[in-house]
Structure formats: C-alpha cells, structure tokens
Amino acid sequence: MLTPRSAPRCEMAAGSQLLLLLLLPGLTAASHSPPGCKIRITSKGLDLVKHEGLRFVEQELENITVSDLHGKEGQFHYNISQVKVMDLQLPFSNLHFQPQQHLAFNINNASISLRFRRQLLYWFFYDIGSINASADGVHIHTVLQLAKDEVGRLKISNMSCNASIARMHAGFSGTLRKVYEFLSTFIVTGMRFLLSQQICPSLEHASLVLLNSLLDTVPVRNYVDEHIGIDYSLLRDPVVSPETLDLDFKGMFFYRAREDQELENHAVEPVIKETERMVYVAFSEYFFDSAMHAYFQASVLAMQLEGEKVPKDLEVLLRATFFGTIFMLNPAVVDAPLRLVLQVSAPPRCVIKPSGTSISVSAFLNISLVPADRPAVQLSSMAMESKLSAKVYLQGKALRVQLDLRRFRIYSKQSALESLALFSLQAPLKTLLQLTIMPIINERTKKGVQIPLPEGMDFTREVVTNHAGFLTVGADLHFSKGLREVIEKYRSAPAVPAEPTVQTTAASTGPHQL
C-alpha cells in the first residue's frame, strides 16, 4: 500500500526510467558511428594472402636459431652446435577466418631438414663432423587476434601458438655408425625439444613485430594535397565471420587548417553483401561530401577571369546584355575590362543512386567592370545551380572521379524579370564551364586518393556498383611486392605516425582560384 510520502518517490523513479528509455536510442546511435568507407576481405582474398604468407613463414622458419646442445650420458659426451635449417616441406597449410576477431593459420605434417656439427667422445674415441637430421610430422597451429589500436590502425594484438614434432631421426656414417645410432637417442630427443621450442617464438616475432610493421604502411591520417587530408582510422575492431573480414573506417576528409574539426555523418551506412570477389570497398555519400566540404572550407572552390582571360564572344554578349546598365555609367568606366568571379556558395552535395552518382553545386557569379585606378563596378550578381555526373573508378590503389556537367541554370537574385533577361547567357556560360572550369576540376580529381591497403598490395579487375546511398568497388588482389620486400624496406625506419607531421606545402586559409 502506497503512503502519501512514498508516492512522489515512485513517480520520480518512473520518470527516470521513461527518460532513460527516450535517451537510449540516441546513446546507441552515438556509440555506433557509421563508416564513410568499409572494406571487406573475403575467403578468396585470404587464399591469395595464404600463398604469400606461406612463403614468408618458410623464410622465418629457415632462420630459426637453435642453441647448442651438450651433455653427458655415462662415458658418452656430446656437443651439438651450428644447427642450420637446410630444407622445409610444408605440404598442408590452411589460413581461415575464425570469429570473432581472429585468423587461424595451420601447418600439418610438415618436415624440417637440419644439419649440425657434432663433437662426440666415447671412452677413448673422439669424433668431429656433421650430422644430417630431419624432423617429421611437424604440426603448427597459430591464431592471430586482430584489433584496432589506440590511433585507429589495424594491428595483430595477440597471438597463440602450439607446435609439435611427431618424430625426429639423425643419420650417421662412418665406422662407428652403429654406436652412434645406439647413442643418438640422447641427441635426437634433445634436438627435437629445442627445435619445437623455437618454432613459436620465431612465428610470434614474425607476427607481432614484422607483420605489424607491414600494417604500419596502411595510411591512417594522410594529406591528399596542400589543402585537405583524409582520416582512415578504424572506428572499431574488425568483425570476422567464417567467410569474411569487415573493416569500418571513418573515411572523412578534413581541411588542413582545421584538422580537429569533425563533420557529422548522417549518410546511409554501406552494406556489403557480396562475397564473390577477393575484396570489396564501399564508400558512402559522406565520404564524398566530406571532401567537398573540406575544399569549401579551404576557399578553393572559386575562379576569377579578368580582361583577356574572358572569352571574346562571351564578353561581347555580356556587354550587350548589360548595355542599359553600362550606358548609364560614367563614360570613363564604360570600356573598362570585365571581371567574372565564380564562387561556390555552399558545400556541394553528393547523391548516389543505383542509376548513377551526381553532385549538386550552388554558386554565384559576379560580373563587374574593373577600370584602372578605380573601384570595380558591379553589373550583375546571379545565382547558379548545376548538377554534375560523377564516374567513380579505381586505378591501382587510387580512387578517382571523372566529372561531367549535365544540368545548369542561372537566375537573378534580385528579380524574376532580370532572370528572364539572363536567359540568353545560359548556353554561353555553360560552355564556359565545360571548356574552362571542368578540365581544371578533373585534373585534380584524376589524381585520386589512396585506399587503405598495405604497401605492395594492389587491386585488379575492378567493378563499380551503385546502391542507394553508397557505392561498392569489387576487385581482386595482386601482390606487386613480396611481404619480405616491404618489411625489409621499413624494418629500420620508424613506424608511420598516426598524425601527419610533414607538410610539403603549408595549408592556407585565404581564397584560392581553381
């Protein structure tokens, strides 16, 4: 039974629960920021990695260092040194995904051929020479745990390893061969133990040190040009299923003068369902919007034509269109050169549909007379709206865009009557954009931006597919460099920093021309 004093407490508790229920969806959404770029590696891609990785493992096992073995059994004294791996046979290997964040690599029924120096003393008989030995039935089971590190780079965070040798035998020659074979049990048993103890430390170093140095070559925060950079930091740990590995990257461009500024991502999250190709890369509208927003912040989406740079036919048409305005001006400025200033008025927006990709651009065009030693006289300020079609393609590891002007219209910001008068300028100005501005823009976009893959790995046979709100690029993988080659290149170099520190050209905050 509720008392008058307990009733307010119950109401407060109910109100708190209701508030928590209202806030919970927002808190959940905030904790799961959608990626601007997503990469999926399929089991087919992992098969290619396995072949290259197996070569790397062979090279690591060939360099195993086994400590000297010496001991005494009764009158038998032995010393084994200079152990060297002569040959490896790895006939059965398997690399596969293991949920939730792991890669499993197994080697079964392998054999390792060894040669080492012997020093044997048995009673009064002393012998020095070399021994050939082989370890058979070698089984190695390793599991690599993948995770996002503190700066957002993919890393091998942990490794478990189990190695065993089923049998090992040594071959002796000479007059004392029978004696050696009888006493070799001590040598073979010790050598088998020492060898099995060195396999896992060697592979652990290869994974946690050498392979992580390869992952350091993946760009995390990189400068694209003198104005903008891109953030490819991982948003969360990779998600591993039996057939795929999915990586969610921020995929946000930033203005170099305001690197800490974040652009909220309200775009559709890319969803990759395909598994037929080795790798899939998905880009949301946010990826492209952030690039255009960064360039807009850098004030580079502008162009100015003045004097002789204005096409002669367009100049004649402009003077005829604004003849009434020019006629009323001071005669001293009537023949002054024309100046056209085109400035994007808001960050362009990208729309991705199954039918194609388009970019909407709003701008204004100011037309003025610029007499010498006098202030400029504005003839008109008109608004412009255009729609560009975008062809997105991948070349090597660079994502490139080819733009084409599709729709274009101009109108006056003052009156509908003036907009009607400007109709005759629409076709000439569209031609101006197509012949003058679009080539400059495409010259920039064809340079592309790098996709976050390790050095030495490239895309081939790329196919771009549009979806509602995002596009995907399906491709196969190709190793242009071996793992060992890339690792040796960066072995003595420091790790790639999380934040870009070297600027080839200082970022500028002033206006620029296209």
C-alpha positions in Angstrom: 0.0 0.0 0.0 1.4 3.4 -1.1 1.7 6.0 1.6 1.5 9.7 0.7 5.2 10.1 1.3 6.2 7.1 -1.0 4.1 8.2 -3.9 6.4 11.1 -5.1 9.4 8.7 -5.0 7.6 6.2 -7.3 6.7 9.0 -9.7 10.3 10.2 -9.8 11.6 6.6 -10.4 9.0 6.1 -13.2 10.1 9.5 -14.7 13.7 8.5 -14.6 13.0 5.2 -16.4 11.0 7.0 -19.0 13.8 9.5 -19.6 16.3 6.6 -19.9 14.1 4.9 -22.5 13.9 8.1 -24.5 17.7 8.7 -24.4 18.7 5.1 -25.1 18.2 5.1 -28.9 20.3 8.3 -29.2 23.1 6.9 -27.0 23.2 3.7 -29.0 23.4 5.6 -32.3 26.2 7.7 -30.9 28.2 4.7 -29.9 27.9 3.2 -33.4 29.2 5.9 -35.8 28.6 4.8 -39.4 31.7 4.4 -41.6 32.4 6.6 -44.6 34.5 3.7 -46.0 34.2 0.0 -45.5 36.4 -2.8 -46.7 35.5 -6.5 -46.8 38.1 -9.2 -47.4 36.6 -12.5 -48.5 37.9 -16.0 -48.1 39.1 -15.8 -51.8 41.2 -12.9 -50.9 42.5 -14.8 -47.9 43.6 -17.6 -50.1 45.8 -15.2 -52.0 47.2 -13.9 -48.8 47.9 -17.5 -47.7 50.2 -18.3 -50.6 52.2 -15.1 -50.0 52.1 -15.7 -46.2 53.3 -19.3 -46.6 56.5 -18.0 -48.4 57.0 -15.6 -45.5 56.6 -18.3 -42.9 59.1 -20.6 -44.7 61.6 -17.8 -44.7 61.1 -17.2 -41.0 61.4 -20.9 -40.1 64.6 -21.2 -42.2 66.2 -18.6 -40.0 65.4 -20.4 -36.7 68.3 -20.2 -34.3 68.7 -23.3 -32.1 71.0 -23.1 -29.1 73.9 -25.5 -28.7 73.2 -28.9 -27.1 75.7 -30.6 -25.0 75.6 -33.2 -22.3 76.9 -36.5 -20.8 75.4 -39.9 -20.5 77.8 -42.3 -18.7 81.0 -42.4 -20.8 79.3 -40.7 -23.7 80.0 -36.9 -24.1 78.4 -35.0 -26.9 78.3 -31.4 -28.1 75.9 -30.2 -30.9 76.4 -26.8 -32.4 75.9 -24.7 -35.6 72.4 -26.0 -36.2 71.1 -24.9 -39.6 67.8 -25.5 -41.4 68.5 -26.9 -44.8 65.1 -27.5 -46.2 61.4 -27.1 -45.4 58.5 -29.1 -46.8 55.1 -27.6 -45.9 52.6 -29.7 -47.9 49.5 -29.0 -45.9 48.6 -25.5 -44.8 45.4 -23.6 -44.1 44.6 -20.0 -43.4 41.0 -19.2 -42.5 38.8 -16.7 -40.6 37.8 -17.6 -37.1 35.1 -15.4 -35.5 35.1 -13.0 -33.8 38.4 -11.3 -34.4 40.8 -14.0 -35.4 42.8 -15.5 -38.2 43.8 -19.1 -37.8 46.9 -20.5 -39.6 47.7 -24.2 -39.5 50.5 -26.2 -40.9 50.2 -30.0 -40.8 52.6 -32.9 -41.4 55.5 -30.7 -42.4 59.1 -31.7 -42.4 62.3 -29.8 -41.5 65.7 -31.0 -42.6 68.7 -29.9 -40.4 72.4 -30.1 -40.4 74.6 -29.5 -37.4 78.2 -30.0 -36.2 78.9 -32.9 -33.8 81.6 -33.4 -31.3 81.4 -36.9 -29.7 83.6 -38.6 -27.1 83.0 -42.2 -26.1 85.7 -43.7 -23.9 88.9 -43.1 -25.9 87.1 -42.5 -29.2 86.8 -38.8 -30.2 84.9 -37.8 -33.4 84.1 -34.5 -35.1 81.9 -34.0 -38.1 78.4 -33.0 -39.3 75.1 -34.8 -38.9 72.0 -34.6 -41.2 68.7 -34.8 -39.3 65.1 -34.5 -40.1 62.0 -33.6 -38.1 58.8 -35.1 -39.5 55.2 -34.8 -38.6 55.6 -31.1 -37.7 52.3 -29.5 -36.7 51.9 -25.8 -36.1 48.7 -24.1 -35.0 48.6 -20.3 -34.7 45.7 -17.9 -34.0 46.2 -14.2 -34.6 43.9 -11.7 -32.9 43.2 -8.6 -34.9 42.2 -5.3 -33.2 42.1 -1.6 -33.6 45.0 0.1 -31.8 44.9 3.5 -30.0 45.4 5.5 -33.2 42.9 3.6 -35.3 45.3 1.3 -37.2 44.6 -2.4 -37.7 47.1 -4.5 -35.7 47.8 -8.0 -34.6 47.2 -7.5 -30.9 47.8 -11.1 -29.7 48.9 -14.5 -30.9 48.6 -18.0 -29.6 50.8 -20.8 -31.0 51.2 -24.5 -30.5 53.9 -26.5 -32.2 54.8 -30.2 -32.0 57.1 -32.7 -33.7 56.0 -36.2 -34.1 59.3 -37.8 -34.8 62.9 -36.9 -35.5 65.9 -39.0 -36.6 69.5 -38.4 -37.4 71.7 -40.1 -40.0 75.3 -41.2 -39.1 78.1 -42.5 -41.2 81.5 -44.0 -40.6 82.9 -47.0 -38.8 81.2 -46.1 -35.5 77.8 -45.7 -37.2 76.2 -48.5 -35.1 77.5 -47.0 -31.9 76.2 -43.5 -32.8 72.8 -44.8 -33.8 72.5 -46.5 -30.4 73.6 -43.4 -28.5 71.8 -40.9 -30.8 68.6 -41.2 -28.7 70.0 -38.5 -26.3 70.9 -36.2 -29.2 67.7 -36.6 -31.1 65.5 -36.2 -28.1 67.2 -33.0 -27.0 67.3 -31.6 -30.6 63.6 -32.3 -31.0 62.8 -30.5 -27.8 65.0 -27.5 -28.7 63.6 -27.2 -32.2 59.9 -27.4 -31.1 60.6 -24.7 -28.5 62.0 -22.3 -31.2 59.1 -22.5 -33.7 56.5 -20.5 -31.8 58.9 -17.7 -30.7 60.0 -17.3 -34.3 56.4 -17.0 -35.6 55.4 -14.7 -32.7 58.2 -12.3 -33.7 57.1 -12.6 -37.3 53.5 -11.7 -36.5 53.7 -9.2 -33.7 56.8 -7.3 -35.0 57.3 -7.9 -38.7 53.7 -8.2 -39.9 52.7 -5.3 -37.7 55.4 -3.2 -39.4 53.7 -4.1 -42.7 50.4 -2.9 -41.3 52.1 0.4 -40.4 52.2 1.1 -44.1 48.4 1.5 -44.2 47.6 5.2 -44.3 45.6 6.3 -41.2 45.7 10.1 -41.4 47.1 11.3 -44.6 47.5 14.5 -46.6 45.9 14.5 -50.0 47.2 17.8 -51.2 48.1 21.3 -49.9 44.5 21.9 -48.8 42.9 18.8 -47.4 43.7 15.4 -45.8 41.8 12.2 -45.1 41.2 10.2 -41.9 41.2 6.5 -42.5 41.2 5.5 -38.8 39.3 2.4 -37.8 36.1 3.1 -35.9 36.0 -0.3 -34.2 37.7 -3.7 -34.1 37.3 -5.8 -37.2 34.3 -8.1 -37.5 35.3 -11.6 -38.6 32.8 -14.2 -39.9 33.6 -17.7 -41.3 33.8 -16.2 -44.8 34.7 -12.5 -44.4 36.6 -9.9 -42.5 34.9 -6.4 -42.4 36.8 -3.2 -41.5 34.9 0.1 -40.8 36.9 3.2 -41.5 36.0 6.8 -40.7 36.6 7.9 -44.3 36.4 11.6 -43.6 38.3 14.3 -45.4 39.4 17.4 -43.4 40.6 20.9 -44.0 44.3 21.0 -43.1 44.0 24.3 -41.2 41.2 22.8 -39.0 42.3 19.2 -38.6 40.4 18.7 -35.4 37.0 19.7 -36.8 34.6 16.8 -37.2 31.8 16.6 -39.8 28.9 14.6 -38.6 28.0 11.6 -40.6 24.2 11.3 -41.4 24.6 9.3 -44.5 23.4 5.7 -45.1 25.8 3.1 -43.8 27.3 1.0 -46.6 26.2 -2.6 -46.6 28.3 -5.2 -48.4 26.6 -8.5 -49.1 28.7 -9.8 -51.9 31.5 -12.4 -51.4 32.4 -13.4 -55.0 35.5 -11.2 -55.4 38.6 -11.1 -53.2 37.9 -7.7 -51.8 35.1 -5.1 -51.7 35.4 -1.4 -50.8 32.3 0.6 -50.1 32.0 4.4 -50.0 29.0 6.3 -48.6 27.8 9.8 -49.7 29.5 11.1 -46.5 33.0 10.1 -48.0 32.5 12.4 -51.0 30.6 15.1 -49.1 33.4 15.5 -46.6 35.9 16.0 -49.4 33.8 18.8 -50.9 33.1 20.3 -47.5 36.9 20.4 -46.8 37.6 22.1 -50.1 34.8 24.6 -49.5 36.4 25.4 -46.1 39.7 25.9 -47.8 38.1 28.5 -50.1 39.4 26.9 -53.2 36.1 26.4 -55.0 36.4 29.7 -56.8 37.6 31.1 -60.1 38.2 34.5 -61.5 38.5 35.6 -65.1 39.5 39.1 -66.0 40.4 41.1 -69.1 41.9 39.0 -71.8 41.1 35.8 -70.0 37.3 36.4 -70.6 36.5 34.7 -74.0 35.8 37.4 -76.6 32.5 36.1 -77.7 31.3 36.0 -74.1 32.5 39.5 -73.5 30.5 40.9 -76.4 27.4 39.0 -75.3 27.8 40.3 -71.7 28.2 43.9 -72.8 25.2 43.6 -75.0 23.1 42.0 -72.2 24.0 44.7 -69.7 24.1 47.6 -72.2 21.5 49.6 -70.4 23.4 49.4 -67.1 26.7 50.2 -68.8 25.2 53.1 -70.8 24.2 54.8 -67.5 27.7 54.6 -66.1 30.5 57.2 -66.1 32.0 57.2 -69.6 35.4 56.7 -68.0 34.5 53.1 -67.0 32.4 52.0 -70.0 35.3 50.5 -71.8 36.9 49.0 -68.7 37.8 45.3 -68.7 35.3 42.8 -67.5 35.8 40.6 -64.4 33.9 37.4 -63.8 34.1 35.9 -60.3 32.6 32.4 -59.8 32.3 31.3 -56.2 30.6 28.2 -54.8 28.2 29.4 -52.1 27.7 26.2 -50.1 29.5 22.8 -49.9 28.4 20.6 -52.9 26.4 17.6 -52.1 26.7 14.1 -53.5 23.8 11.8 -54.2 24.4 8.1 -55.0 21.6 6.1 -56.6 21.6 2.8 -58.4 21.3 4.7 -61.7 24.4 6.8 -61.0 26.3 9.3 -58.9 25.6 13.0 -59.1 26.9 16.2 -57.4 24.8 19.3 -56.9 26.6 22.6 -56.8 25.2 26.1 -55.9 27.3 29.1 -56.7 27.1 32.8 -57.6 28.6 34.7 -60.4 29.6 38.4 -60.0 30.1 40.4 -63.2 32.0 43.7 -62.9 33.8 46.3 -64.8 37.3 47.0 -63.4 38.6 50.4 -64.5 42.2 51.1 -63.8 42.8 53.0 -60.5 39.1 53.0 -59.7 36.8 50.8 -57.7 35.2 47.9 -59.5 31.6 48.5 -60.7 29.3 45.5 -60.4 27.0 44.9 -63.3 25.2 41.8 -62.0 25.2 39.1 -59.3 23.5 36.0 -60.4 22.9 32.6 -58.8 23.9 29.4 -60.5 22.8 25.8 -59.9 24.4 22.9 -61.6 24.4 19.1 -61.5 27.4 17.1 -62.3 27.5 13.4 -63.1 30.4 11.6 -61.4 32.1 8.5 -62.8 33.9 6.8 -59.9 36.7 4.3 -60.7 39.6 2.6 -59.1 43.1 2.5 -60.6 45.8 0.8 -58.7 45.1 1.8 -55.1 43.8 5.3 -56.0 40.1 6.1 -56.1 39.5 8.6 -58.9 36.5 10.6 -60.1 35.6 12.0 -63.6 33.0 14.8 -63.6 30.8 15.9 -66.4 28.4 18.9 -66.4 24.9 17.8 -67.0 22.4 20.5 -65.9 23.0 24.2 -65.5 20.8 27.2 -64.9 21.3 30.8 -63.8 18.9 33.3 -62.3 18.9 36.7 -60.8 18.9 37.1 -57.0 17.1 40.5 -57.5 14.1 39.9 -59.6 12.3 37.4 -61.9 12.4 40.0 -64.7 16.2 40.1 -64.6 16.3 36.3 -64.6 14.4 36.3 -67.8 16.9 38.8 -69.3 19.7 36.5 -68.3 18.3 33.5 -70.2 20.5 34.3 -73.2 23.6 33.9 -71.1 22.8 30.4 -70.0 24.2 28.5 -73.0 27.4 30.6 -73.3 28.1 30.3 -69.6 27.6 26.6 -69.6 30.1 26.3 -72.5 32.5 28.4 -70.4 32.2 26.0 -67.5 32.6 22.9 -69.8 35.7 24.3 -71.6 37.4 26.2 -68.8 36.4 25.0 -65.4 35.6 21.3 -65.7 39.1 20.4 -67.2 40.7 22.1 -64.1 38.5 20.2 -61.7 39.0 16.8 -63.4 42.8 17.4 -63.4 42.6 17.5 -59.7 40.1 14.6 -59.2 42.0 12.2 -61.5 45.0 12.3 -59.1 42.7 10.3 -56.7 43.1 9.4 -53.1 44.7 6.2 -51.8 42.7 3.4 -50.4 43.8 2.0 -47.1 45.8 -1.1 -48.2 49.3 -2.2 -47.2 52.2 -1.4 -49.5 52.8 -4.0 -52.1 49.1 -4.9 -52.5 47.1 -3.6 -55.4 43.6 -4.0 -56.9 42.9 -5.7 -60.2 39.7 -6.3 -62.3 37.7 -3.6 -60.5 33.9 -3.3 -60.9 32.0 -0.4 -59.5 28.3 -0.9 -58.5 26.0 1.8 -57.3 23.5 1.4 -54.5 21.1 3.7 -52.7 23.3 6.0 -50.7 26.7 4.2 -51.3 28.7 2.5 -54.0 30.9 -0.5 -53.9 34.1 -1.5 -55.8 34.6 -5.2 -56.1 38.1 -6.3 -57.1 40.7 -9.0 -56.9 44.1 -8.5 -55.2 47.6 -8.7 -56.6 50.9 -8.6 -54.8 53.2 -6.2 -56.6 55.8 -6.7 -53.8 56.5 -9.7 -51.5 55.9 -9.4 -47.8 59.6 -9.8 -47.1 60.5 -7.0 -49.5 58.1 -4.5 -47.9 59.0 -5.5 -44.4 62.8 -5.2 -45.0 62.2 -1.7 -46.6 60.6 -0.4 -43.4 62.4 -2.6 -40.9 64.9 0.1 -39.9 62.5 3.0 -40.5 60.3 4.4 -37.7 56.6 3.5 -37.7 54.3 5.7 -39.7 52.9 8.3 -37.3 49.2 8.5 -36.5 49.2 12.2 -37.2 50.7 13.7 -40.3 53.7 15.7 -39.3 55.4 16.7 -42.6 53.8 19.2 -44.8 55.2 19.7 -48.3 53.1 22.8 -48.8 51.7 24.9 -46.0 47.9 24.9 -45.6 46.4 28.3 -46.5 43.3 30.0 -45.1 43.0 32.6 -47.9 40.9 32.4 -51.0 42.3 30.4 -54.0 41.4 30.1 -57.6 40.5 26.8 -59.2 
